[in-house]
Amino acid sequence: MFKVGVSQVGAVNVMTSDKGGLTNEQLADLAVDKIVSISDQAPPHIRQQAKAFREHLKKVLYHYLVLARKEERGSIIHILRSNGQKEMAEYIRRL
Amino acid sequence: MAIAQAMCTSFKKELLEGTHNFKNSGGGTFKLALYAEGSGGKSSTTATLGATTTAFTTTGEVASSGTYATGGGSLTRVDPTTSGTTAFTDFADLSFTTATITAMGALIYNSSASNKAVCVLDFSSNKSSTAGTFTIQFPTADASNAIIRIA
């Protein structure tokens, strides 16, 4: 039989959390999975390099995710303090 | 297996009939509904999904929780494209927050075309969130990994 085409469905990645949102680590994993995919058919030395790049990228993303959350909290605290919500601002600062 | 990953056979036929449009601008409304095996679904029903699924079904769908409402979440379309001889399309990742969900798989369907089924996603194992976030990340949009590919 001559096959004209093959239709396929890709594999999704499911990430879940309990009692709150995803952690920085989970978000970094999601981002890295989206940016880097390593072919099983790539030569071993290429795969090794790609894995090393992937690990480095994850560390960088993790660092900036932590920073982004911290900075956002800082902005929220500023807004709350500016509106006289000092107690709530302090509560968020301690998170 | 009650939930088996597949591109629905009816969808392949409907593609040839021009039923589905995945373009970002002016395309149809595609939704992703979550399903459970065993007692995780509504009324303890078990989902049976696979290549023979032709349309959205409430049997085995997980109950509304947090930002997940029965019927599923709307997907953000990404314009179909090609790489080499493969055509593919993609969706933006989908998250349900403050949700208590246990799901074994999902169905993508076209809610602007009589809820016709597109494909079934098998998570391989139960995925659970408790008052948390349930995120579905779509694979890299390329000729080898994209969510919907025609080679």
gemmi code that builds the backbone of each chain (N, CA, C; Angstrom):
import gemmi

chains = {
    "A": [
        ("MET", (0.840, -1.191, 0.000), (0.000, 0.000, 0.000), (0.875, 1.241, 0.000)),
        ("PHE", (0.553, 2.184, -0.807), (1.292, 3.452, -0.821), (0.639, 4.424, 0.154)),
        ("LYS", (1.414, 4.810, 1.170), (0.869, 5.680, 2.210), (1.152, 7.135, 1.865)),
        ("VAL", (0.118, 7.921, 1.709), (0.294, 9.329, 1.347), (0.729, 10.160, 2.548)),
        ("GLY", (0.141, 9.907, 3.674), (0.492, 10.710, 4.844), (0.171, 10.016, 6.142)),
        ("VAL", (0.764, 10.517, 7.194), (0.516, 9.966, 8.514), (0.114, 11.120, 9.429)),
        ("SER", (-0.989, 10.953, 10.133), (-1.398, 12.000, 11.070), (-1.054, 11.557, 12.483)),
        ("GLN", (-0.508, 12.477, 13.263), (-0.065, 12.102, 14.598), (-0.457, 13.124, 15.641)),
        ("VAL", (-0.542, 12.639, 16.873), (-0.856, 13.507, 18.005), (0.362, 13.522, 18.925)),
        ("GLY", (0.821, 14.721, 19.299), (1.986, 14.840, 20.183), (1.624, 14.548, 21.630)),
        ("ALA", (2.650, 14.343, 22.436), (2.441, 14.041, 23.859), (2.470, 15.324, 24.679)),
        ("VAL", (1.425, 15.527, 25.468), (1.396, 16.729, 26.313), (2.090, 16.434, 27.648)),
        ("ASN", (2.442, 17.511, 28.321), (3.076, 17.410, 29.622), (2.101, 18.024, 30.631)),
        ("VAL", (1.781, 17.277, 31.664), (0.829, 17.796, 32.669), (1.579, 18.093, 33.962)),
        ("MET", (1.378, 19.296, 34.476), (2.039, 19.708, 35.718), (0.957, 20.171, 36.682)),
        ("THR", (0.991, 19.651, 37.898), (-0.054, 20.007, 38.867), (0.563, 20.463, 40.181)),
        ("SER", (-0.269, 21.123, 40.991), (0.196, 21.551, 42.313), (-0.934, 21.395, 43.321)),
        ("ASP", (-0.571, 21.383, 44.593), (-1.552, 21.294, 45.678), (-1.484, 22.552, 46.533)),
        ("LYS", (-2.647, 23.009, 46.953), (-2.754, 24.160, 47.868), (-1.929, 25.347, 47.389)),
        ("GLY", (-2.184, 25.779, 46.186), (-1.465, 26.931, 45.649), (-1.035, 26.699, 44.219)),
        ("GLY", (-0.299, 27.659, 43.689), (0.118, 27.569, 42.295), (1.371, 26.741, 42.100)),
        ("LEU", (1.842, 26.698, 40.874), (3.052, 25.948, 40.546), (4.266, 26.617, 41.174)),
        ("THR", (5.261, 25.816, 41.538), (6.482, 26.357, 42.147), (7.397, 26.922, 41.057)),
        ("ASN", (8.393, 27.665, 41.484), (9.372, 28.204, 40.530), (10.060, 27.067, 39.765)),
        ("GLU", (10.340, 26.001, 40.474), (11.011, 24.845, 39.878), (10.136, 24.239, 38.764)),
        ("GLN", (8.843, 24.100, 39.064), (7.924, 23.535, 38.065), (7.808, 24.445, 36.850)),
        ("LEU", (7.735, 25.749, 37.107), (7.633, 26.702, 35.991), (8.903, 26.682, 35.146)),
        ("ALA", (10.046, 26.565, 35.810), (11.317, 26.494, 35.073), (11.345, 25.240, 34.197)),
        ("ASP", (10.836, 24.139, 34.755), (10.773, 22.887, 33.981), (9.891, 23.048, 32.744)),
        ("LEU", (8.729, 23.700, 32.943), (7.808, 23.905, 31.816), (8.465, 24.751, 30.729)),
        ("ALA", (9.148, 25.817, 31.169), (9.789, 26.713, 30.201), (10.895, 25.997, 29.434)),
        ("VAL", (11.698, 25.226, 30.163), (12.812, 24.515, 29.510), (12.276, 23.477, 28.516)),
        ("ASP", (11.219, 22.784, 28.922), (10.629, 21.783, 28.014), (10.147, 22.427, 26.720)),
        ("LYS", (9.701, 23.681, 26.836), (9.188, 24.384, 25.659), (10.330, 24.861, 24.761)),
        ("ILE", (11.456, 25.210, 25.390), (12.571, 25.787, 24.620), (13.471, 24.703, 24.023)),
        ("VAL", (13.766, 23.684, 24.830), (14.747, 22.674, 24.384), (14.114, 21.299, 24.263)),
        ("SER", (14.243, 20.706, 23.110), (13.860, 19.304, 22.975), (15.040, 18.575, 22.341)),
        ("ILE", (15.348, 17.444, 22.914), (16.534, 16.703, 22.467), (16.106, 15.431, 21.743)),
        ("SER", (16.536, 15.315, 20.514), (16.166, 14.150, 19.717), (16.883, 12.892, 20.205)),
        ("ASP", (16.133, 11.801, 20.269), (16.735, 10.517, 20.648), (17.730, 10.048, 19.590)),
        ("GLN", (17.545, 10.573, 18.372), (18.402, 10.129, 17.277), (19.654, 10.985, 17.097)),
        ("ALA", (19.816, 12.023, 17.930), (21.001, 12.883, 17.813), (22.235, 12.112, 18.277)),
        ("PRO", (23.416, 12.434, 17.724), (24.649, 11.756, 18.159), (24.870, 11.983, 19.663)),
        ("PRO", (25.486, 11.019, 20.363), (25.657, 11.109, 21.825), (26.297, 12.417, 22.294)),
        ("HIS", (27.340, 12.910, 21.590), (28.011, 14.128, 22.071), (27.111, 15.356, 21.922)),
        ("ILE", (26.262, 15.344, 20.917), (25.309, 16.454, 20.736), (24.258, 16.402, 21.850)),
        ("ARG", (23.787, 15.170, 22.131), (22.783, 15.001, 23.206), (23.339, 15.486, 24.537)),
        ("GLN", (24.629, 15.145, 24.779), (25.278, 15.532, 26.029), (25.359, 17.061, 26.149)),
        ("GLN", (25.739, 17.698, 25.055), (25.844, 19.162, 25.039), (24.470, 19.793, 25.253)),
        ("ALA", (23.485, 19.226, 24.589), (22.123, 19.755, 24.700), (21.601, 19.606, 26.126)),
        ("LYS", (21.932, 18.485, 26.765), (21.491, 18.264, 28.154), (22.161, 19.274, 29.091)),
        ("ALA", (23.447, 19.539, 28.840), (24.179, 20.514, 29.674), (23.578, 21.909, 29.498)),
        ("PHE", (23.258, 22.247, 28.242), (22.640, 23.553, 27.958), (21.291, 23.646, 28.653)),
        ("ARG", (20.554, 22.548, 28.607), (19.227, 22.491, 29.219), (19.300, 22.748, 30.729)),
        ("GLU", (20.268, 22.120, 31.378), (20.432, 22.296, 32.828), (20.803, 23.735, 33.176)),
        ("HIS", (21.705, 24.309, 32.346), (22.132, 25.694, 32.570), (20.940, 26.636, 32.387)),
        ("LEU", (20.205, 26.406, 31.328), (19.032, 27.243, 31.029), (18.019, 27.178, 32.170)),
        ("LYS", (17.826, 25.989, 32.708), (16.856, 25.823, 33.792), (17.275, 26.651, 35.015)),
        ("LYS", (18.584, 26.633, 35.315), (19.078, 27.402, 36.468), (18.850, 28.898, 36.254)),
        ("VAL", (19.109, 29.369, 35.026), (18.927, 30.794, 34.718), (17.446, 31.173, 34.846)),
        ("LEU", (16.598, 30.346, 34.254), (15.158, 30.621, 34.308), (14.650, 30.612, 35.741)),
        ("TYR", (15.114, 29.640, 36.513), (14.691, 29.527, 37.914), (15.052, 30.810, 38.664)),
        ("HIS", (16.293, 31.272, 38.476), (16.758, 32.488, 39.147), (15.856, 33.680, 38.820)),
        ("TYR", (15.542, 33.841, 37.547), (14.738, 34.999, 37.159), (13.261, 34.850, 37.531)),
        ("LEU", (12.800, 33.610, 37.641), (11.425, 33.405, 38.109), (11.297, 33.812, 39.576)),
        ("VAL", (12.308, 33.419, 40.367), (12.320, 33.797, 41.790), (12.332, 35.319, 41.889)),
        ("LEU", (13.193, 35.935, 41.076), (13.330, 37.398, 41.066), (12.014, 38.066, 40.638)),
        ("ALA", (11.382, 37.513, 39.609), (10.131, 38.093, 39.100), (9.050, 38.080, 40.175)),
        ("ARG", (8.956, 36.961, 40.902), (7.938, 36.871, 41.961), (8.235, 37.868, 43.085)),
        ("LYS", (9.528, 37.976, 43.409), (9.955, 38.894, 44.474), (9.643, 40.338, 44.072)),
        ("GLU", (9.958, 40.676, 42.849), (9.729, 42.040, 42.361), (8.239, 42.352, 42.302)),
        ("GLU", (7.455, 41.366, 41.888), (6.006, 41.599, 41.826), (5.439, 41.824, 43.222)),
        ("ARG", (5.933, 41.006, 44.168), (5.477, 41.197, 45.559), (5.846, 42.593, 46.036)),
        ("GLY", (7.051, 43.041, 45.640), (7.509, 44.380, 46.012), (6.554, 45.451, 45.490)),
        ("SER", (6.125, 45.290, 44.248), (5.192, 46.256, 43.647), (3.844, 46.225, 44.365)),
        ("ILE", (3.389, 45.002, 44.707), (2.100, 44.869, 45.406), (2.188, 45.525, 46.791)),
        ("ILE", (3.301, 45.266, 47.478), (3.500, 45.857, 48.814), (3.471, 47.382, 48.729)),
        ("HIS", (4.119, 47.923, 47.724), (4.150, 49.382, 47.546), (2.733, 49.942, 47.352)),
        ("ILE", (1.960, 49.249, 46.507), (0.581, 49.711, 46.243), (-0.263, 49.646, 47.514)),
        ("LEU", (-0.127, 48.534, 48.256), (-0.904, 48.381, 49.490), (-0.522, 49.453, 50.515)),
        ("ARG", (0.784, 49.690, 50.671), (1.247, 50.711, 51.637), (0.744, 52.091, 51.232)),
        ("SER", (0.794, 52.362, 49.926), (0.340, 53.669, 49.427), (-1.144, 53.897, 49.698)),
        ("ASN", (-1.885, 52.773, 49.838), (-3.319, 52.888, 50.077), (-3.682, 52.629, 51.539)),
        ("GLY", (-2.690, 52.705, 52.397), (-2.931, 52.579, 53.833), (-3.144, 51.169, 54.339)),
        ("GLN", (-2.877, 50.174, 53.527), (-3.066, 48.767, 53.938), (-1.745, 48.204, 54.465)),
        ("LYS", (-1.224, 48.814, 55.523), (0.106, 48.436, 56.019), (0.168, 47.013, 56.567)),
        ("GLU", (-0.908, 46.595, 57.226), (-0.923, 45.248, 57.813), (-0.868, 44.180, 56.717)),
        ("MET", (-1.663, 44.397, 55.683), (-1.684, 43.441, 54.569), (-0.344, 43.458, 53.819)),
        ("ALA", (0.223, 44.626, 53.693), (1.522, 44.773, 53.022), (2.585, 43.979, 53.780)),
        ("GLU", (2.537, 44.052, 55.096), (3.510, 43.348, 55.933), (3.326, 41.831, 55.809)),
        ("TYR", (2.055, 41.419, 55.728), (1.750, 39.995, 55.589), (2.347, 39.468, 54.271)),
        ("ILE", (2.169, 40.218, 53.214), (2.701, 39.793, 51.904), (4.235, 39.831, 51.897)),
        ("ARG", (4.784, 40.818, 52.586), (6.261, 40.922, 52.650), (6.861, 39.673, 53.281)),
        ("ARG", (6.139, 39.094, 54.235), (6.675, 37.924, 54.958), (6.501, 36.611, 54.185)),
        ("LEU", (5.780, 36.633, 53.077), (5.544, 35.395, 52.307), (6.847, 34.800, 51.804)),
    ],
    "B": [
        ("MET", (-7.943, -0.325, 27.118), (-7.701, 0.930, 27.841), (-8.861, 1.884, 27.619)),
        ("ALA", (-9.274, 2.498, 28.692), (-10.441, 3.372, 28.582), (-10.126, 4.689, 27.884)),
        ("ILE", (-8.912, 5.166, 28.064), (-8.509, 6.396, 27.375), (-7.238, 6.080, 26.582)),
        ("ALA", (-7.344, 6.182, 25.281), (-6.195, 5.855, 24.434), (-5.865, 7.033, 23.524)),
        ("GLN", (-4.624, 7.467, 23.565), (-4.220, 8.623, 22.759), (-4.406, 8.336, 21.274)),
        ("ALA", (-5.061, 9.264, 20.596), (-5.297, 9.052, 19.162), (-5.795, 10.322, 18.496)),
        ("MET", (-5.563, 10.389, 17.212), (-6.245, 11.415, 16.425), (-7.551, 10.763, 15.985)),
        ("CYS", (-8.648, 11.415, 16.270), (-9.947, 10.787, 16.014), (-10.146, 10.554, 14.514)),
        ("THR", (-10.642, 9.389, 14.186), (-10.819, 9.019, 12.782), (-11.810, 9.946, 12.090)),
        ("SER", (-12.856, 10.301, 12.826), (-13.866, 11.206, 12.241), (-13.233, 12.564, 11.909)),
        ("PHE", (-12.249, 12.983, 12.727), (-11.570, 14.262, 12.502), (-10.811, 14.240, 11.169)),
        ("LYS", (-10.185, 13.098, 10.872), (-9.429, 12.988, 9.613), (-10.354, 13.194, 8.420)),
        ("LYS", (-11.536, 12.600, 8.520), (-12.521, 12.748, 7.438), (-12.991, 14.197, 7.361)),
        ("GLU", (-13.243, 14.774, 8.531), (-13.743, 16.155, 8.576), (-12.715, 17.163, 8.067)),
        ("LEU", (-11.435, 16.817, 8.203), (-10.391, 17.693, 7.646), (-10.541, 17.773, 6.126)),
        ("LEU", (-10.820, 16.624, 5.542), (-10.982, 16.569, 4.090), (-12.262, 17.270, 3.636)),
        ("GLU", (-13.190, 17.395, 4.569), (-14.454, 18.068, 4.249), (-14.428, 19.561, 4.593)),
        ("GLY", (-13.304, 20.016, 5.170), (-13.164, 21.443, 5.506), (-13.964, 21.873, 6.720)),
        ("THR", (-14.170, 20.940, 7.663), (-14.980, 21.261, 8.854), (-14.203, 22.101, 9.868)),
        ("HIS", (-12.904, 21.862, 9.971), (-12.113, 22.501, 11.029), (-11.161, 23.568, 10.488)),
        ("ASN", (-11.061, 24.665, 11.239), (-10.142, 25.748, 10.875), (-9.329, 26.106, 12.113)),
        ("PHE", (-8.025, 25.883, 12.048), (-7.166, 26.108, 13.208), (-6.455, 27.460, 13.174)),
        ("LYS", (-6.762, 28.298, 12.190), (-6.053, 29.572, 12.091), (-6.312, 30.435, 13.316)),
        ("ASN", (-5.281, 31.188, 13.702), (-5.398, 32.047, 14.882), (-6.494, 33.089, 14.701)),
        ("SER", (-6.543, 33.643, 13.501), (-7.560, 34.650, 13.227), (-8.702, 34.027, 12.424)),
        ("GLY", (-9.875, 34.032, 12.993), (-11.041, 33.522, 12.269), (-11.246, 32.025, 12.347)),
        ("GLY", (-10.414, 31.324, 13.108), (-10.556, 29.876, 13.230), (-11.700, 29.494, 14.156)),
        ("GLY", (-11.923, 28.205, 14.301), (-12.988, 27.713, 15.175), (-12.595, 27.820, 16.640)),
        ("THR", (-13.562, 27.499, 17.510), (-13.285, 27.495, 18.956), (-12.998, 26.064, 19.373)),
        ("PHE", (-11.762, 25.829, 19.766), (-11.370, 24.490, 20.194), (-11.264, 24.470, 21.710)),
        ("LYS", (-11.777, 23.410, 22.292), (-11.758, 23.289, 23.748), (-11.060, 22.005, 24.172)),
        ("LEU", (-10.578, 22.027, 25.393), (-9.957, 20.832, 25.973), (-10.726, 20.461, 27.233)),
        ("ALA", (-11.289, 19.267, 27.231), (-12.035, 18.776, 28.398), (-11.237, 17.655, 29.054)),
        ("LEU", (-11.292, 17.603, 30.379), (-10.533, 16.604, 31.140), (-11.410, 15.418, 31.521)),
        ("TYR", (-10.805, 14.241, 31.524), (-11.561, 13.014, 31.803), (-10.847, 12.132, 32.820)),
        ("ALA", (-11.671, 11.410, 33.535), (-11.138, 10.512, 34.558), (-11.480, 9.068, 34.230)),
        ("GLU", (-10.658, 8.202, 34.766), (-10.991, 6.775, 34.721), (-11.377, 6.410, 36.142)),
        ("GLY", (-12.250, 5.508, 36.313), (-12.667, 5.125, 37.657), (-13.601, 6.152, 38.242)),
        ("SER", (-13.391, 6.505, 39.491), (-14.360, 7.345, 40.192), (-14.034, 8.834, 40.163)),
        ("GLY", (-13.073, 9.249, 39.352), (-12.705, 10.665, 39.351), (-13.665, 11.570, 38.601)),
        ("GLY", (-14.521, 11.003, 37.757), (-15.400, 11.819, 36.921), (-16.727, 12.137, 37.579)),
        ("LYS", (-17.581, 12.817, 36.820), (-18.898, 13.142, 37.343), (-19.706, 11.863, 37.503)),
        ("SER", (-20.469, 11.773, 38.553), (-21.359, 10.637, 38.808), (-20.620, 9.308, 38.715)),
        ("SER", (-19.347, 9.323, 39.057), (-18.515, 8.112, 39.052), (-18.487, 7.406, 37.697)),
        ("THR", (-18.683, 8.158, 36.619), (-18.657, 7.546, 35.299), (-17.215, 7.446, 34.810)),
        ("THR", (-16.976, 6.483, 33.959), (-15.629, 6.278, 33.435), (-15.589, 6.648, 31.960)),
        ("ALA", (-14.588, 7.390, 31.597), (-14.454, 7.825, 30.205), (-13.925, 6.706, 29.328)),
        ("THR", (-14.476, 6.610, 28.142), (-13.938, 5.708, 27.128), (-13.681, 6.566, 25.899)),
        ("LEU", (-12.418, 6.871, 25.672), (-12.048, 7.775, 24.582), (-10.936, 7.162, 23.746)),
        ("GLY", (-11.005, 7.386, 22.449), (-9.972, 6.856, 21.569), (-10.232, 7.283, 20.135)),
        ("ALA", (-9.669, 6.559, 19.212), (-9.772, 6.909, 17.795), (-11.214, 6.931, 17.300)),
        ("THR", (-12.079, 6.169, 17.955), (-13.472, 6.096, 17.492), (-14.357, 7.196, 18.079)),
        ("THR", (-13.800, 8.002, 18.981), (-14.578, 9.107, 19.562), (-14.896, 10.114, 18.461)),
        ("THR", (-16.146, 10.509, 18.383), (-16.543, 11.429, 17.306), (-16.933, 12.821, 17.798)),
        ("ALA", (-17.270, 12.927, 19.104), (-17.708, 14.234, 19.622), (-17.493, 14.305, 21.127)),
        ("PHE", (-17.557, 15.503, 21.649), (-17.446, 15.727, 23.091), (-18.524, 14.947, 23.824)),
        ("THR", (-18.137, 14.361, 24.946), (-19.098, 13.638, 25.775), (-18.904, 14.047, 27.230)),
        ("THR", (-19.994, 14.012, 27.981), (-19.881, 14.346, 29.408), (-19.558, 13.104, 30.237)),
        ("THR", (-19.638, 11.928, 29.615), (-19.357, 10.687, 30.354), (-17.890, 10.642, 30.772)),
        ("GLY", (-17.686, 10.611, 32.066), (-16.330, 10.517, 32.576), (-15.611, 11.844, 32.693)),
        ("GLU", (-16.284, 12.924, 32.302), (-15.620, 14.231, 32.405), (-15.483, 14.594, 33.874)),
        ("VAL", (-14.411, 15.259, 34.227), (-14.226, 15.658, 35.622), (-15.212, 16.779, 35.952)),
        ("ALA", (-15.528, 16.914, 37.221), (-16.488, 17.925, 37.659), (-15.853, 19.316, 37.651)),
        ("SER", (-16.701, 20.333, 37.634), (-16.216, 21.720, 37.712), (-15.486, 21.919, 39.033)),
        ("SER", (-14.378, 22.611, 38.952), (-13.618, 22.927, 40.172), (-12.672, 24.070, 39.852)),
        ("GLY", (-12.611, 25.065, 40.733), (-11.752, 26.226, 40.477), (-12.129, 26.866, 39.162)),
        ("THR", (-11.148, 27.105, 38.309), (-11.444, 27.737, 37.019), (-11.818, 26.715, 35.941)),
        ("TYR", (-11.850, 25.417, 36.326), (-12.306, 24.408, 35.354), (-13.823, 24.299, 35.416)),
        ("ALA", (-14.471, 24.540, 34.288), (-15.918, 24.377, 34.209), (-16.200, 23.232, 33.246)),
        ("THR", (-17.229, 22.450, 33.542), (-17.523, 21.312, 32.679), (-17.681, 21.782, 31.233)),
        ("GLY", (-17.162, 20.994, 30.341), (-17.094, 21.399, 28.938), (-15.647, 21.738, 28.580)),
        ("GLY", (-14.879, 22.065, 29.616), (-13.448, 22.302, 29.405), (-13.083, 23.742, 29.151)),
        ("GLY", (-11.802, 23.973, 28.946), (-11.283, 25.317, 28.718), (-11.026, 25.579, 27.246)),
        ("SER", (-11.196, 26.836, 26.859), (-10.941, 27.204, 25.452), (-9.442, 27.273, 25.183)),
        ("LEU", (-9.067, 26.782, 24.035), (-7.658, 26.783, 23.649), (-7.340, 27.985, 22.758)),
        ("THR", (-6.138, 28.511, 22.926), (-5.695, 29.613, 22.070), (-4.958, 29.019, 20.870)),
        ("ARG", (-5.505, 29.260, 19.697), (-4.959, 28.649, 18.488), (-3.649, 29.318, 18.042)),
        ("VAL", (-2.783, 28.527, 17.453), (-1.560, 29.038, 16.831), (-1.656, 28.675, 15.358)),
        ("ASP", (-1.366, 29.631, 14.490), (-1.507, 29.381, 13.051), (-0.800, 28.097, 12.610)),
        ("PRO", (-1.469, 27.252, 11.848), (-0.806, 26.068, 11.301), (0.375, 26.477, 10.411)),
        ("THR", (1.392, 25.641, 10.407), (2.558, 25.936, 9.569), (3.145, 24.624, 9.046)),
        ("THR", (4.258, 24.718, 8.339), (4.898, 23.507, 7.814), (6.390, 23.524, 8.104)),
        ("SER", (6.960, 22.332, 8.140), (8.410, 22.177, 8.234), (8.734, 20.939, 7.412)),
        ("GLY", (9.543, 21.126, 6.382), (9.781, 20.011, 5.467), (8.465, 19.617, 4.821)),
        ("THR", (8.129, 18.343, 4.942), (6.886, 17.871, 4.329), (5.765, 17.698, 5.353)),
        ("THR", (6.010, 18.170, 6.589), (5.012, 17.989, 7.652), (4.277, 19.295, 7.953)),
        ("ALA", (2.965, 19.196, 8.029), (2.144, 20.347, 8.438), (1.735, 20.121, 9.885)),
        ("PHE", (1.719, 21.180, 10.662), (1.330, 21.015, 12.066), (0.708, 22.283, 12.628)),
        ("THR", (0.011, 22.091, 13.734), (-0.552, 23.246, 14.443), (-0.295, 23.083, 15.928)),
        ("ASP", (-0.565, 24.135, 16.671), (-0.214, 24.161, 18.088), (-1.278, 24.957, 18.844)),
        ("PHE", (-1.270, 24.821, 20.168), (-2.126, 25.637, 21.040), (-1.258, 26.182, 22.166)),
        ("ALA", (-1.693, 27.301, 22.746), (-1.010, 27.813, 23.930), (-1.325, 26.892, 25.106)),
        ("ASP", (-0.390, 26.802, 26.040), (-0.616, 25.965, 27.228), (-1.879, 26.421, 27.954)),
        ("LEU", (-2.503, 25.484, 28.621), (-3.769, 25.772, 29.301), (-3.639, 25.443, 30.788)),
        ("SER", (-4.096, 26.351, 31.641), (-4.030, 26.129, 33.091), (-5.386, 26.345, 33.743)),
        ("PHE", (-5.687, 25.482, 34.701), (-6.865, 25.667, 35.541), (-6.343, 25.889, 36.961)),
        ("THR", (-6.773, 26.971, 37.580), (-6.233, 27.299, 38.907), (-7.253, 27.058, 40.015)),
        ("THR", (-6.745, 27.015, 41.236), (-7.527, 26.711, 42.450), (-8.488, 25.540, 42.209)),
        ("ALA", (-7.999, 24.546, 41.533), (-8.845, 23.421, 41.126), (-8.443, 22.124, 41.812)),
        ("THR", (-9.453, 21.347, 42.166), (-9.208, 20.001, 42.686), (-9.670, 19.035, 41.603)),
        ("ILE", (-8.697, 18.465, 40.925), (-8.984, 17.654, 39.733), (-8.116, 16.396, 39.737)),
        ("THR", (-8.711, 15.294, 39.335), (-7.933, 14.098, 39.025), (-8.332, 13.682, 37.626)),
        ("ALA", (-7.379, 13.701, 36.716), (-7.693, 13.371, 35.318), (-6.656, 12.420, 34.739)),
        ("MET", (-7.150, 11.567, 33.865), (-6.302, 10.559, 33.226), (-6.042, 10.910, 31.760)),
        ("GLY", (-6.896, 11.821, 31.240), (-6.738, 12.178, 29.833), (-7.597, 13.364, 29.467)),
        ("ALA", (-7.580, 13.703, 28.188), (-8.327, 14.879, 27.734), (-8.814, 14.668, 26.314)),
        ("LEU", (-9.830, 15.459, 25.976), (-10.339, 15.445, 24.606), (-10.294, 16.867, 24.074)),
        ("ILE", (-9.698, 17.044, 22.902), (-9.757, 18.342, 22.230), (-10.882, 18.245, 21.219)),
        ("TYR", (-11.772, 19.220, 21.264), (-12.906, 19.195, 20.341), (-13.218, 20.589, 19.838)),
        ("ASN", (-13.991, 20.626, 18.765), (-14.317, 21.897, 18.112), (-15.723, 22.316, 18.516)),
        ("SER", (-15.785, 23.269, 19.451), (-17.117, 23.650, 19.965), (-17.880, 24.522, 18.979)),
        ("SER", (-17.205, 24.994, 17.935), (-17.948, 25.767, 16.931), (-18.349, 24.902, 15.744)),
        ("ALA", (-18.125, 23.586, 15.870), (-18.559, 22.649, 14.816), (-19.238, 21.455, 15.492)),
        ("SER", (-20.317, 21.731, 16.186), (-21.127, 20.691, 16.840), (-20.319, 19.806, 17.789)),
        ("ASN", (-19.311, 20.398, 18.429), (-18.473, 19.674, 19.409), (-17.783, 18.440, 18.821)),
        ("LYS", (-17.435, 18.516, 17.548), (-16.787, 17.368, 16.898), (-15.392, 17.143, 17.488)),
        ("ALA", (-15.048, 15.882, 17.705), (-13.782, 15.516, 18.339), (-12.596, 15.740, 17.403)),
        ("VAL", (-11.478, 16.131, 17.977), (-10.228, 16.308, 17.221), (-9.257, 15.193, 17.600)),
        ("CYS", (-8.872, 15.161, 18.870), (-7.936, 14.121, 19.301), (-8.095, 13.830, 20.789)),
        ("VAL", (-7.618, 12.659, 21.161), (-7.665, 12.214, 22.553), (-6.248, 12.222, 23.097)),
        ("LEU", (-6.079, 12.770, 24.285), (-4.768, 12.805, 24.932), (-4.787, 11.881, 26.140)),
        ("ASP", (-3.806, 10.997, 26.202), (-3.703, 10.059, 27.318), (-2.550, 10.517, 28.215)),
        ("PHE", (-2.850, 10.822, 29.466), (-1.802, 11.279, 30.393), (-0.985, 10.118, 30.964)),
        ("SER", (-1.309, 8.905, 30.601), (-0.619, 7.676, 31.048), (-0.922, 7.300, 32.493)),
        ("SER", (-1.037, 8.300, 33.356), (-1.378, 8.015, 34.747), (-2.285, 9.135, 35.244)),
        ("ASN", (-2.902, 8.920, 36.384), (-3.761, 9.961, 36.943), (-2.930, 11.168, 37.341)),
        ("LYS", (-3.370, 12.338, 36.941), (-2.707, 13.588, 37.341), (-3.688, 14.324, 38.248)),
        ("SER", (-3.205, 14.764, 39.392), (-4.096, 15.382, 40.370), (-3.607, 16.728, 40.870)),
        ("SER", (-4.559, 17.613, 41.075), (-4.268, 18.876, 41.752), (-5.287, 18.994, 42.879)),
        ("THR", (-4.849, 19.519, 44.011), (-5.766, 19.737, 45.138), (-5.707, 21.204, 45.511)),
        ("ALA", (-6.794, 21.907, 45.246), (-6.843, 23.360, 45.466), (-5.582, 24.006, 44.888)),
        ("GLY", (-5.224, 23.571, 43.700), (-3.990, 24.049, 43.082), (-4.159, 24.265, 41.584)),
        ("THR", (-3.022, 24.223, 40.900), (-3.004, 24.484, 39.464), (-2.885, 23.168, 38.683)),
        ("PHE", (-3.652, 23.071, 37.623), (-3.585, 21.907, 36.725), (-3.219, 22.465, 35.351)),
        ("THR", (-1.982, 22.240, 34.940), (-1.482, 22.818, 33.689), (-1.259, 21.749, 32.630)),
        ("ILE", (-1.721, 22.036, 31.432), (-1.463, 21.144, 30.295), (-0.521, 21.890, 29.365)),
        ("GLN", (0.686, 21.367, 29.231), (1.676, 22.000, 28.367), (1.738, 21.238, 27.050)),
        ("PHE", (1.551, 21.969, 25.968), (1.605, 21.331, 24.655), (3.062, 21.165, 24.220)),
        ("PRO", (3.327, 20.126, 23.428), (4.722, 19.862, 23.034), (5.263, 20.945, 22.103)),
        ("THR", (6.561, 20.940, 21.936), (7.222, 21.881, 21.046), (6.582, 21.818, 19.664)),
        ("ALA", (6.305, 22.995, 19.128), (5.622, 23.038, 17.821), (6.632, 22.834, 16.701)),
        ("ASP", (6.944, 21.596, 16.427), (7.805, 21.296, 15.283), (7.313, 20.014, 14.602)),
        ("ALA", (7.993, 19.663, 13.533), (7.526, 18.537, 12.710), (7.563, 17.201, 13.435)),
        ("SER", (8.361, 17.113, 14.510), (8.480, 15.834, 15.217), (7.617, 15.734, 16.464)),
        ("ASN", (7.244, 16.907, 17.027), (6.594, 16.866, 18.341), (5.220, 17.536, 18.430)),
        ("ALA", (4.896, 18.399, 17.515), (3.694, 19.231, 17.650), (2.449, 18.407, 17.959)),
        ("ILE", (1.501, 19.063, 18.574), (0.305, 18.372, 19.053), (-0.493, 17.713, 17.917)),
        ("ILE", (-0.643, 18.410, 16.797), (-1.356, 17.823, 15.658), (-0.475, 17.952, 14.424)),
        ("ARG", (-0.100, 16.801, 13.892), (0.822, 16.777, 12.742), (0.255, 15.939, 11.599)),
        ("ILE", (0.488, 16.425, 10.389), (0.138, 15.630, 9.218), (1.381, 15.562, 8.341)),
        ("ALA", (1.914, 14.371, 8.241), (3.191, 14.202, 7.510), (2.928, 13.705, 6.095)),
    ],
}
model = gemmi.Model(1)
for chain_id, residues in chains.items():
    chain = gemmi.Chain(chain_id)
    for i, (resn, *xyz) in enumerate(residues, 1):
        res = gemmi.Residue()
        res.name, res.seqid = resn, gemmi.SeqId(i, " ")
        for name, pos in zip(("N", "CA", "C"), xyz):
            atom = gemmi.Atom()
            atom.name, atom.element = name, gemmi.Element(name[0])
            atom.pos, atom.b_iso = gemmi.Position(*pos), 0.0
            res.add_atom(atom)
        chain.add_residue(res)
    model.add_chain(chain)
structure = gemmi.Structure()
structure.add_model(model)
structure.setup_entities()
